[in-house]
Amino acid sequence: MDQYIILGRIGEGAHGVVFKAKDRETGELVALKKVPLRRPEEGLPPQTLREIKALRHIQEHPHVTVGLTRWYRAPELLYGAREYDEGVDLW
């Protein structure tokens, strides 16, 4: 976490708190999710592993279009949709 400067809190859900942060080295803006481990001996919760898998998939196949900021990803893509059309760009 020392690598980032926390700029503020974006939101909170059932599985953690999301913060807006800036990478100290590159200046890149990122979202960081802090996930509480209720039972550390059991490892990461399954929903956290699913989120990581979805984000890795998106990173491998980025969907960036003109008119949307580079960091925006439609919820469909975050949840792992394999097929989508221009509808993901309308919001």
C-alpha positions in Angstrom: 0.0 0.0 0.0 3.0 2.3 0.4 3.1 2.4 -3.4 -0.1 4.4 -3.5 -1.4 7.7 -2.3 -5.1 7.3 -1.1 -7.1 10.2 -2.6 -10.5 9.3 -1.2 -13.2 6.7 -0.7 -15.2 5.7 -3.7 -17.7 3.3 -2.1 -18.4 0.4 0.1 -20.1 -2.9 -0.6 -20.7 -6.2 1.1 -17.2 -7.4 0.3 -15.0 -4.4 1.0 -14.2 -0.7 0.7 -13.0 0.8 -2.6 -10.6 3.7 -2.6 -9.4 6.0 -5.3 -5.6 6.1 -5.3 -2.6 7.4 -7.2 0.5 5.3 -8.0 3.5 7.2 -6.4 5.9 6.2 -9.2 3.7 6.5 -12.4 1.0 8.9 -11.3 -1.6 6.5 -12.6 -5.0 6.7 -11.0 -6.3 3.4 -9.7 -9.1 1.9 -7.7 -8.0 -0.2 -4.7 -10.3 -2.6 -2.9 -9.7 -3.4 0.7 -11.2 -6.8 1.5 -11.5 -7.8 5.2 -10.4 -11.3 5.9 -12.8 -12.6 8.6 -10.9 -15.9 8.8 -7.4 -15.4 7.5 -6.6 -19.1 7.9 -9.2 -19.9 5.2 -7.5 -17.6 2.6 -9.3 -15.2 0.2 -13.1 -15.4 0.0 -14.4 -17.0 -3.3 -16.0 -13.7 -4.4 -12.6 -12.0 -4.2 -11.0 -14.6 -6.3 -13.8 -14.2 -8.9 -13.2 -10.5 -9.0 -9.5 -10.9 -9.5 -10.1 -13.4 -12.3 -12.6 -11.0 -14.0 -10.1 -8.1 -13.8 -7.3 -10.2 -15.2 -9.5 -11.2 -18.1 -10.4 -7.6 -18.8 -6.8 -6.6 -18.6 -6.0 -9.2 -21.2 -8.8 -8.0 -23.5 -9.3 -4.3 -22.8 -12.4 -2.6 -24.2 -11.6 1.1 -24.7 -13.6 3.4 -27.0 -13.5 7.0 -28.0 -15.6 9.2 -25.7 -15.1 7.0 -22.5 -12.3 7.5 -20.1 -9.5 4.8 -20.4 -10.3 3.3 -17.0 -14.0 2.9 -17.5 -15.2 -0.7 -17.8 -18.9 -1.6 -18.2 -20.3 -3.8 -15.5 -21.0 -6.5 -18.1 -17.2 -6.7 -18.7 -16.4 -6.6 -15.0 -18.7 -9.6 -14.4 -16.9 -11.6 -17.2 -19.2 -11.2 -20.2 -17.6 -12.9 -23.2 -19.9 -11.3 -25.8 -21.0 -7.7 -25.9 -21.9 -4.9 -28.3 -22.0 -1.1 -28.3 -24.5 -1.2 -25.5 -21.7 -1.4 -23.0 -20.6 2.1 -24.1 -24.0 3.7 -23.4 -24.5 4.9 -19.9 
